[in-house]
Amino acid sequence: MENIREEGEINPILLEFLDTDSFEDKYKILVATPIMDFDNLLIDNMASSIDVVIEDGDIEDRVQDLKNCVRTRSKYETMRFRR
């Protein structure tokens, strides 16, 4: 699946990811998205939107690294709100 299908049309998964405010919701999107829907450009765009860099490698590994980053941020986000 490409992030830009036709000129001006953006991947709906990326849009949903960008539209969510919480890292918990971003994580839920990542978990709910089938691995075959990810490509390197989508992963790079998602990662850059949260100011992280996911190293090159297999798609499965890159998605797992992105999930780990988002999950970690989600935990800190939750702790921040409790104070």
Buried (B, 14 or more C-beta within 10 A) or exposed (E): BEBEEEEEEEBEBBEBBBEBEEBBBBBBBBEEBEEEEBBEBBBBBBBEEBEBEBEEEEBEEBBBBBBEBBBEBBEEBEEEEEE
